[in-house]
Amino acid sequence: MKEFNWPVRVYYEDTDSGGVVYYANYLKFMERARTEWLRHFGLEQDVLRDQFGIIFAVRKVQIDYILPAIFNDELIVTAGVNKKGKASINFTQTITRNNELLSTAEIKIACLDAASFKPVSMPKQILENLSGD
């Protein structure tokens, strides 16, 4: 599948006292990119919950921090699907600054029943939608 890119600006609130992005905020940037990736396909997370009774939740994360992002940086966060199952999606994500790699991650997202939080298959309509790129 084609890689999706999402621009992010580092704000003061994203940094620690030294002006370096706090490590957990890289995950927030990646979450935003995956949400925008869904929107790219015309899917909103609240609609998935309300109409289909499903939610997506992070199941597993493996992240490498290579170089720090700092206050006021303009970053590109990518989201690329490397495996899609019936009840999960595996993403490879990166964060770069001017084509310089800052962070990489492998993130597994599980499709869960919104009421029971148990794994369920994605509705066929959703799977077809996500294959449209």
C-alpha positions in Angstrom: 0.0 0.0 0.0 1.0 3.6 -0.6 2.6 5.5 2.3 0.5 8.3 3.8 2.3 11.5 4.9 1.0 13.9 7.6 2.8 17.2 8.5 3.3 18.0 12.2 4.7 21.2 13.7 6.4 20.8 17.1 4.9 23.1 19.7 6.3 24.2 23.0 3.8 21.9 24.8 5.3 18.9 23.0 8.8 19.4 24.5 10.5 19.0 27.8 12.4 21.7 29.6 15.3 21.4 27.1 13.1 22.0 24.1 13.3 18.4 23.0 10.2 16.5 22.1 9.1 14.3 25.0 9.4 10.6 24.0 5.7 9.8 24.4 4.7 12.6 22.1 6.2 10.7 19.1 3.4 8.2 19.7 0.9 11.0 19.7 2.2 12.3 16.4 1.9 8.7 14.9 -1.6 8.4 16.3 -2.7 11.6 14.5 -1.2 10.3 11.2 -3.1 7.0 11.5 -6.3 8.9 12.2 -5.8 11.1 9.2 -5.0 8.0 7.1 -8.4 6.7 8.1 -10.0 10.0 7.1 -8.2 9.8 3.8 -10.5 6.7 3.2 -13.6 8.6 4.4 -13.7 6.8 7.7 -14.1 8.6 11.0 -13.5 6.8 14.3 -16.7 8.0 16.0 -18.7 6.7 13.0 -17.0 3.4 13.1 -18.0 3.1 16.8 -21.5 4.4 16.4 -22.5 2.7 13.1 -20.4 -0.5 13.1 -19.8 -1.0 16.8 -16.0 -1.2 16.4 -13.0 0.7 17.7 -9.3 0.5 16.8 -6.8 0.1 19.7 -3.1 -0.1 19.8 -2.1 -3.7 20.5 1.7 -3.6 20.2 4.3 -0.9 19.6 8.0 -1.2 18.8 9.6 2.2 18.5 13.2 3.4 17.8 14.3 6.9 18.7 17.2 7.9 16.4 17.5 11.7 16.6 15.6 14.2 18.7 12.9 16.5 17.3 13.0 20.0 18.9 10.7 23.0 19.4 9.4 24.5 16.2 10.5 21.6 13.9 8.4 20.8 10.9 8.0 17.1 10.7 6.6 14.6 8.3 4.9 11.6 10.0 4.2 8.6 7.7 1.8 5.7 8.0 2.2 2.7 5.8 0.3 -0.6 6.1 2.6 -3.6 5.9 0.0 -6.2 6.8 -3.8 -6.2 7.0 -5.7 -9.0 8.6 -9.4 -9.5 9.3 -9.1 -8.1 12.8 -5.8 -6.1 12.8 -3.7 -3.7 10.8 0.1 -3.5 11.1 1.7 -0.1 10.3 5.2 1.0 9.7 5.6 4.6 10.7 8.4 7.1 10.5 9.0 10.7 11.6 11.4 12.8 9.6 12.7 16.3 9.5 14.0 17.5 6.2 14.4 13.9 5.0 16.4 13.1 8.2 15.0 10.1 10.0 14.2 10.8 13.6 12.1 7.8 14.6 10.7 4.5 13.3 7.9 2.3 14.7 6.0 -0.9 14.0 2.5 -0.6 15.4 -0.2 -3.2 15.5 -3.8 -2.0 15.7 -6.5 -4.3 16.8 -10.2 -4.1 15.8 -12.3 -4.4 18.9 -16.0 -4.7 19.7 -16.8 -1.2 21.1 -18.9 -2.7 24.0 -16.8 -5.8 25.1 -13.3 -4.7 24.0 -12.8 -8.1 22.5 -11.2 -8.6 19.1 -13.6 -8.8 16.1 -13.3 -8.9 12.4 -13.5 -5.6 10.6 -16.8 -5.3 8.7 -16.4 -6.2 5.0 -17.4 -2.6 4.0 -14.5 -1.2 6.1 -12.0 -3.7 4.7 -13.1 -2.9 1.1 -12.8 0.9 1.9 -9.2 0.4 3.2 -8.2 -1.4 0.1 -9.2 1.4 -2.2 -5.8 3.1 -2.4 
